[in-house]
Amino acid sequence: MDQHATDVLTDWTALRAGIPPVWARYTDLVVERASGSWIETVDGERYLDYTCGIGVTNTGHAHPRVAAAIAEQAARGIHLQQNIVYHQPGLELHRRLPARFPNPRPGSDYGLFLSNSGAEAVEAAVKLAKAATHRPIVVAFRGGFHGRTHGAMALTSSNVKYRAHFEPLMGGVHFVPYPYPLRMGGDETALATTMGAIDDLFATVVAPDDVAAFVVEPVLGEGGYVVPPDGFLPALRAVADRHGILLAVDEVQSGYARTGRFFATEWTDATPDIVIMAKGIASGLPLSGILALRALLDQLAPGSHGGTYGGNAVACAAALATLDVIDDEHLADRAERLGSRMLDGLRAAAEGRGCVAEVRGRGLMLAMEFAEAGSLAPRPDLAKGLLAEAMARNLLLLTCGTHGQVVRIIPPLVTTDDEVELALGIVGAGLDAIGA
């Protein structure tokens, strides 16, 4: 290595050292550019990125139509604050996104509120539910991840690291188990366990007419990429209706065509009251929001909620381009087709491996859980090992699950058939290497 290359490498090392350790890291890669499913580092190495920015770059890195929309709007105006003026991308997004509301009730009018991050959207949903119902309690689900801000953190239970040493958190939050078929004896038992826990909560601790909302992920994200039984959301909807409780679905990670439907809630016939969204909404620009009945949104008095950067004009332009790409390139259908192919391939690669407890997923939201055969004791060491072996072969993956025992596979929805085959081959080689 020549002296110039050594100096550059030393410079990157010094710069990385300036980043606070609060950012838990998967890699030390320094990226020069990214396109489609690939990232390229400053030293010219290329990696197949099946982390997708944790489910953000659904249209791929730097999709040309999204990049063009960003550049065009940036030249017209970047920050056009919502309290002060209207801007065209924002008005258009307020028109188009409510039409995506999952399983809408006939004749209902839906609206949109925009903010910056998933956690902010969760906070907005909780405030809306409390304002609309005049009730103080929120029920969330074990293993759920809803953000790291103080209110959202109170709803999060996917791992103690998100809550430790920050108590006391927002009060009035109660938890019940998320239906986890692998660890609850199958779909039927898992559903019965969860719904029974809700009944017990209402019989022993919380009066149901004090509950403003259920906040739930249609597919558990950080908690393990758990696909619940098909009857879960409809059963939760029935309980909510019985007691006048709002149903808020957190689609931050599962939305925007990720599971083969625009929202994962659409795999059921349940109609939510509030939809929480972020991540894939603007292909990487900071934007989030909630969809809800206009009759609910109108309960928030002027000034009772807001934010300086929410609904930024450039982010809204990116969001409009993202919708166009999802529609024009049929990315929901693509996610379903390629997801089915990957699920079959991952299950074939895992066949006969005693410590692969389950391969599961919906669309291109896929997971492989590692555990001891029989006891199901989590094996985070194997999940970590597979990530290391995949990275050594230039494939980037992530972990999840309370104990870090699950490998999650989140390709961009524009990934190709050849890239899928490449990734499956690498995963298979990685499983051989770790002796799973």
N, C-alpha and C positions, 0 to 999 in steps of 0.2 A: 504494500500500500504506500503511495507516495505521500510526501509531507503535507501537500494541500488537502488530500483526502483525510489524512489524520487530523488536521486542524478542523476541518468541517465536522468530522465525527465528534471531536472534543467539544466543539461549540454546541452541537445538538444535545450532548450529554449535560453540559452546564445549563442550558436553557430548560431542559426537562426537570432538572433539580429545583427550579424555581416554582414548580407547580405544587400547591399544597397537597399533603397526603390524604386529605379528605376525599379526593377523587380516587376511589378504588379502581385499579387499572387491570385490564385484561392483557394488554401488550404495551411495549415501549416503542411501537412503530411510529415514525414521523412520516406523514403522508404528503406527497408532492401534488398528486392529482388523483381523481377518481372518476370513473365513467361506467355506467351500467352496473354490472355485478362486481366490478373490479376496483381495487385501490392500488396505487403505485407509490412506493416509498421514495424518499429522497436519494436512496442508493440504488434505485432502479428495480427493486424486487416487486413482483406483482402478486397480489393475494385475492383469491375468490372470497368476497365478503358476504358470508351468509349470517352476519349479525344484523345487517340492514340498519345500523345506527340504533339498535334496539327497537326494531319495528317501525322505523321512521321513513326510510328511503324506499317506499313501496314502488315508486316509479323508477327506481334505480338512481344511482349517483348522477347528478348533473344531466337529467333528461333534457334534450335540446329544447323542447317546447316550454318546459318549466324555466330553464335558464333564460330563454328569450323573453318570456313574460316578466321575469324579475328585472332584466336589464331595461326593458321598455318602460316599466313603471318607475324604476329608479330614476330614469332620465326625466320623468314627468313630475315626480314628487315622492319622497320617501316617508316622511312623518307628517301625516295629516290627521290630527288628533280627533277622536270621535266626539268628544264633548264640544268641539268647536266647529267642525265642518263635516260634511258628508264627502265621500270620495267614491268614484265609479266602481272600483273593484269591490269595495265593501258593500255598496248597495246591491251589486249583482250577486255577491255571495249570500247576502241575506235573502235574496229571491230564490237562489238555486238550492241551497243546502236544506232548508226545511222540507223540500220535496223528497228528500232521501230518508225522511223519518221512517223507521222500521215498523211494518205492520200498522199503518196509520188507521185510526178509526174513521169511518166514512163521515164526511162533512166537517171534520175537525180542522182547525186552523193552527198551524205550528209556526214557531218563531225561533230565532237564533240570538244567542249572546256570545260575543267573541272575547277571548282573553289570550294569554301568552303560552301557558304551560299546562300539562295535564293536571298537576296539583292545583293550579288556579281554577281550572274548570271544575274539579271536585269541590273546591271551596264554594264556588258559585252555585253548584247543585245543592249543597247542604243548606246554604243560606236561602235559596229559593224554596226548598222544601219546608224549612221552618217558617218562612214568611207566609207561604200559601196555606199551611195547615194550622199554624199557631200551636205547634206541638214541639216538645224539646228533645225527643229521643231519636237516634239513628241506630239501625241494626245493620251490622256489617258481617262479613264471613271470614272465618279463620283461613289464613293463607293468602288473603287478598292484599294487593298492593295498590294504594291510591295516592301516594305522593309523600314528600318529606316536609312540606310546610306544616305548621303546628296543628291546624285543624285536620288536614289530610292524613298526617302522621297518626292521629288518634284512631283513624279507620284502618290503618295498615297493620297487618299481623303476619306478613310473609316471613319475616325474620326479625329477631329481637334487636339486631344492630340498628334498625331504623328508629327504634323507640328508646333504646337504652340511654339512661342518664339525662333524658329530656322531660321526665315527669315533673309536675303534673301536666297532662295534656288536656285537650278539650273534653269536658265531661259529657255525660249523656250518650255514650256510645256503648253498645252491647254487641257481643259476638256469638255466632252460632257456627257449627262446622260447615264447611263447603263440601258438597257431595263428591267424594274422591273414590271412584269405583275400585281402583286397585287396592286401596288401603281400607276399604269398608265392605269388602265382600261382594262386589259387583254392583251393577246399576240399581237394581231394585232395592237392595239393602242400603245403599248409599243415599238414595232419595228418601227412603223411609227414615233414616237416621237424621238427616237434615231437617225434614219437615217435623219430625217428632221433637227435635231440639227447639224449634220455634214455638211449638205448642207448650213445651216445658217452660221456656223463657216467659211466655205470656201468662202462664199459670203461677209462676213462682217469684218473678223479679220485676217485670215490666208490664204495666197495663197497656194493651194494644192501642187504646185510644190516646196514649201519650206518644206514640211512635209517628214521626213525620215521614220517614222513608226507610226502605231497604236500599242499600247501596251494594251492588253486586257486579262482578265481572262475568259476562256470558261464557267466557273461557278463562279459567284462572291463569294469570300471566306469571308474574314473578314467583308465585307460590308453586309453580311446577308444570305449567301448560296442561292443566287438567281439563279435559272435556267432560262436562257434567252429563248426567242422564238427560235424554231429550225432554223428559217431563218436568225438569226442574224449574225453568222460568215460567211455564204455564201454571205450575202448582204455586209458585211464589206470587204470581199475578192474582190467583184466586184468593190467597190469604190477604193480600194487599186490598183487594176489592171488598172483602168481608169486613175489614176494619178501617177503611178510609185512609189507608197508608199509600204513599207514593212509591212507585218502583223506578229507581234510578239505575240505569245500566252503564257501567264503566267500560266503554268501548275504546279506551285510549290505545290499547295494544292490539285488540282484536278487530278494530274497525278498518274502514277504507280498503275493502276487498281482500283483506288478509286471509280470511277463512274460506273464501269462495263465494261469499255474499258481501254486499257493501258493508253491512253491519252483521256481526255474528248472531245477534238477536233474531235475525231473519231465518235462522235454521229452525225456529219455533214459530208458533202462531201468537206468542205473547206480545202484547203491546205495552211498551214502557210508558212512563210519564215524562221521564227526563233521560236524555242520551248525553253522556259525557264523552268528548272526543279530543284528540290531540295527535301526537306522533305523525301518522301518515297524512294528516290534513293538508300540509303545504310542502311536502317532499323535502323537508329539512329546515325550512324557516320557522322561527318560533311563532306558533299560532295554536290556539285551542278554542274550545267553545262548548256550549251546551245547546241542545235542541229541546224544546218543550212546547206544550200547548201554549198558545198566546194568552189564554185565560190565566195560566200560571205565571208566565213571564210578566204579565201586566201587574202582578201583585208586588213586584219590586218597585218601590217608589223611586222617582228620579233622584240620583245621587246616593242611593243606598248601596250600590255596588258599582264597580268600574275599575279603571286602570289606565295609566298613561299610554302604554304601548299596545293595548289590546285592539285587534282589528287593524294593525298597521297596514298601510296601503300596499307596500311591496309584498308582504306576507299574503294579503288577500289576493293579489294578482297571481302569486304562486299557487294558492289554493284553487283558484279558478282553472288554471292550466292543469293542475293535478286531476281535477274532476274530468276535464276533457281527455286527458291521457287514459285514465281508468276506463272511460266509456269507449273511446275510439279504438283502443288497443285490447278491449275486452279482457281487462286484467282480472276481474272476478272469475270469469270462466277459466282463464289461464291458471289462476291460483288453484281452482278446484281440480283441473286436469293434472297439472304438474304435482300438486300436493298428493293426489292419489298415487301417482307414479313414485314419488319419493317415499310415501308411507309403505308401499309394497316393497320397495328396494331396501329400506331400512329394516323392515321386518325380516326380509330374507337374510340380510347381513347379520341380524341378531339371532337368528334361529340356532338353537342348540347351545347358546351361551348362557350359562347358569346365572350369571350376575346381571343380565339385562332383564329387569323385571317387567318392563312394558315399553312398547313403542306406540305412540299415540299422536293424535293431532287432527286438525281440520284445516283443509286448504294448505297453505304454506306457513302454518303455525304448528310446528312439529317438535316432538320431544322423544328422548330416549332416557328412561329412568333406570338407574343402577341400584341394586339392592341384593342382599343375600337371599339366595333361594330359600323358600320356606318361611324364614323369620321376617323377611322384608326389611331387615336392618339397612339403613341407607349406606351407600358406598360413594361418598363424595370423592374419594381418592381416584376411583375409576373415571368419574366424570371429568375431573381435572386432568387425568392422564390422557383421556381422549382428546380434550382441547389441545393439549401440548403436542400430541402426535399429529393432529389435523393441522395445526399451525406450522409444524415442521415440514408439512407437505403443501403449504401455502393455501390453506383453507381456514377461515376464521369462523369460529362458533362461540356460543355463550353457554353458561350454566344458569340454572334457576333451581327452585325447590328450597324448602326451608333449610335443608342441610347441604345444599349445593350438590345434590345427588342426581340432578337431571341436566342433560345436555339439550339445549334448545337450538333449533335450526330454523332460521328466519330469512329465507332468500328474498331478494327483491322480486317483485311480481313479474318483472320483465326478464328474469333469468331464462336461459335457453335450455333446450333439451340436452345439448352437449354438456353444458355446465352442470346440470343435474346429474348426469352420468359420471362426470368427473368427481363431483362431491360424494356420490355414493361409493365410488371406488376408494376414495380417501378414507371415508368413515370405516369401510370394511377393513382396510389396511391398518387403520388405527386400532380397531377392536382386536385384531390379531396381535398387535404390538403390546397392548396392555393386558392381554390374556383374560379378557372379561369372562 
